[in-house]
C-alpha cells in the first residue's frame, strides 16, 4: 500500500498545473519576445544553388530519376534473393491469369493481357520508387479503358456482307471480328500511350499533389461502383449471353436489363464452370486471409483453378459438345512495336486524363500502405514519371494501361517480396507464358477467366460496410462516398469520377461558407473556454460575449460571420443604435424647449408635461432576419417619484465582445473591409487599439475584468444627455448606413454603442 501510494504521488502532482504570467496583449508579447526575422535567400543565392554542380549533386539527380541506383547497390543478396524468387514465381502465375482475365474488360483478345502484364514491369523496375507493388492491369482501370475502346470501335462499325465474316452480333448480322479486334487493340494502345504522356507531364510539372483531391471516401465510392460495373460486364461472359456494347449514361442499366432479358440463352456449361470458379476462389481466398499467419505462401487458387478448368475443357471438348466459349487463340511470341495513331488523340483526351489520374491514385495509395509498413518513402512525382514511361513503352507493344492490382501486390508482399527484383522475376514467368505456354491455355473457358475477375472484386465490394462507420464519424464524408458511387454507376466511370470530385469540392466550399461557430463560456476555475450549448457547467462572463469563428473569412462567408455575431450578442446593433438616435433627437428638442432635463437620478420632465421623447415606437422594422433573435428589452428609467415614465428603448445587455479568430487561417479583401482587423485596413484608432488584441481568450477576459473594476459603468446615454444640456449648439446624430470604403454597418454600430 505504501509503495502504491508513493508511486501515485508524482501522478497526482502532474494532474494540476498553476501558471503565473502577465496578461499579454499582442504588442506586449511582441515587446518581451523578439520575433525571429525571416531570411529568404536572394535571387543570386537561388541561382547559384540551382546552377551549382558537383559529382555528388550529379549523382543525387541521377538517383532521383533512376531510383534503382539508390536501392540496387544496397541489395542484400543472401537475405533477400531467395524471398524475391519465391515471391516472383507466385506473383508471375497470378499476373498471367489476371492479364488474360482483365483483357476481357478492355474488349481486346485475351493474349494482349499477357503483354500488359509483362512490358510495364520492365520500365518500372528502373524508375519506380515502390519496392512492393506489382505493376500491371487492374480491373477498374481496365474497365475505363474498355469503355473508351467500345465507344470508339463498336460492333456496328464492322458489319459486313458476304462470306468473309468471322463472327455475328446479337442481331445475327455478320461482323469482321479480325478487323474489329485489330482496331480495338490500336485504340487501347494509343490510349495507353496518351495516358503515359500525360503522366510524364504531370510528374515533370511536380503536380503529384493532385491525387490529394481524391479523398478516401471518393476513392472508396468510385472503386465500389467500378466493381459493380466490372461485375455486370463479366456476368454476361459467365452466362455466355451476347448483348450490345452499351456505353455512356445508364449503360450499365441497359446491359443488365438486356442480360436478364436473354438469360434463357445461357450456356449451362459456362455457367457451371463460372459459378464453381467463383465459389472455390472465394473460399480459398478466405482461408488464405484467415490463416495467413500459419500459411507461409498463399494458395495460388487462380492458377490451380485455371489449370484444372483448362484440362477439363480440353478433355471433355466443351466447345464442340456444349458450345462453350473458349479463349481459342493466344498469339505466340511478341508483335513488333507500332507507333500510336495520333489522329485519335482528340477523341480520347478527356478520358485519358481521368484514367491517368485514377491509375496513378490507385498505385500510389497501395504503394504508400507498404511504404509505411516497411519504413521507406515514395516520391509521388517520380511515380507519375515511372508509370508514364511504363505506359509509353508498353503502349508501343499493343498493351493497355498499367497500374497495380491490390490482390497481386498482396501476393507479392505476403510471399516474401522485398524489392522489385520479385517484379522482374514475375515478368519472367509471364514471358514464359507468352513464348511457350499460350497454346496450352487456348481450351480455357472465358467464363472461368470472368469468374476469376469477379472473385477478386470481394475486397472492393466490402467497402460498402465503410459507409455506416463514415456516417458515424463524418456525415459529409459518407455523403461523398454514396454520391460518387451512385454517380459512377449511373453516369459511367469517367463522368462519375468528375461528378464525385466536384461534389467533394462543393462540400469543402459549403463547409467553409457555413462554418461552425458558437458562443463560448468559461469552465469555472480554469482558463478553458467551451461552447455554452455543449456543457452544463460553462458560465459566460457577466456582460461579455465570446464568439469563436472556425473558418477562413472571405467574401463567401462574411454574411455568415455577421449573422453569427448578431445571434451571439442577442441583438441587431444597427437597429439598437438607430433607435437610440431617434430618442436622442427627441430628447434634444425637449431639452432646448426646457421641457426635459437630466439629473443624477435620471431623465425627468416638468410636472404636468407629457414626456414626448419616449413614446412607444410602433414603426415597422425593415429587413428583419427571422433566423437571428433580436432582444428588445423593455426597461424602467428612474424618474422622480411623481412622474414615473415607461421607456421603450432597447437595452444593450453586454459591455464587451471577444472575437476568437484563432482558427481563422486567412482573410480576403472583403473580410478586411468588413471587420477591419488588420492595421493596413485603417481600423485602429483611439478606441480600437492594437493593445486590445490578445494571445488567448482568457487574457482578453481578464483584461476586461480589470477595466470594469476601475470604470464607473455610467450609461452612455446619460452622458450624451448631459452633454446636450451643456451644449448651446445642436448635436448632430447620424444613423448607421453603408458608407463607401468605411466600416461595415454592424461594426460601426457596435463601436458607437460601445463608446
JOMO-V656516 format. One line per field, one symbol per residue. ss: DSSP state (H for helix, E for strand, C for the rest). psi: psi as a letter, one per 20 degrees, with the letter a starting at -180 (. if undefined). A space follows every 50 residues. Layout:
ss=???
psi=???
//
This chain:
ss=CHHHHHHHHHHHHHCCCCCCCCCCEHHHHHHHCCCCCCCCCCHHHHHHHH HCCCHHHHHHHHHHHCCHHHHCCCCCHHHHHHHHHHHHHHHHHHHHHHHH HHHHHHCCCCHHHHHHHHHHHHHHHHHCCCCCCCEECCHHHHHHHHHHHH HHCCHHHHECCCCCCCEECCCCCEECHHHHHHHHHHHHHHHHHHHHHHHH HHHHCCCHHHHHHCCHHHHHHHHHHHHHHHHHHHHHHHHCCCCCCCCCCC HHHHHHHHHHHCHHHCCHHHHHHHHHHHHHHHHHHHHHHHCCCCCCCCCC HHHHHHHHHHHHHHHHCHHHHHCCCECCCCCCCCCCCCCCCHHHHHHHHH HHHHHHHHHHHHHHHHHHHHHHHCCCCCCHHHHHHHHHHHHHHHHCCCCC CCEECHHHHHHHHHCCCCCCHHHHHHHHHHHHHHHHHHHHHCCCEHHHHH HHHHHCCHHHHHHHHHHHHHHHHCHHHHHHHHHHHHHHHHHCHHHHHHHH HHHHHHHHHHHHHCCCEEEEEEECCCCCEEECCCCCCEECCCCEEEEEEC CCECCCCHHHHHHHHHHHHCCCHHHHHHHHHHHHHHHHHHHHCCCEEEEC CEEEECCCCCCHHHCCCCCCCCCCCCCCCCCCCCEEECCCCCCCEEECCC CCCCCEEEEECCCCCCECHHHHHHHCCCHHHCCCCCCCCHHHCECCHHHH HHHHHHHHHCCCCCCHHHHHHHHHHHCCCCCCCCCCCCCCCCCCHHHHHH HHHHC
psi=ggghghhighhhhiiqqpporroprghghhghoppopqmqqrhghggghh ipprggghhggghhhnihighghjpnghhhggghgggggghhgghgghgg gihhhikrqhhihgghigghhghhhhiqipihqopaqpgghhhhghhggh himrhhikprqajjqjrqahiiqqpnhghghghhgggghggggggggghg ggghjlkiihihinqghghghghghhhggggghighhhilpprqnqqbpj hhggggghghhkiijpohghggggggggggghghhhghghkhihohpqpm hggggggghggggghilhghhjkqorhfppppaqqqqqqqnhiighijgg hhghggggggggghgghhghgghjlrqpoghhhggghghghgghhikkrr pqcqpgghhhghghjjphaihhghhhhhghgggghhihhhjhipphhggh hggghjighhhiihihghghhhgohghhhggggggghhggirhghggggh ghgghhhgghhhhmrqrqpqrpopjrkpprphihphjpppqpjpppppom qqoahhjhhhggghghhghjrohgggghhhgghhggggghghijiqrpri iapqrqpjpqnihlqpojpqpqlpoiiopoonpprppoarhhmqpppmpp pojqiqppookhjohrpahghghgiljqhijkhpbhgorhjjpqhrhhgg ghggggghhjqikqphhhghhhhhhhqhqpppppqprnqpkaqqgggggg ghgh.
//
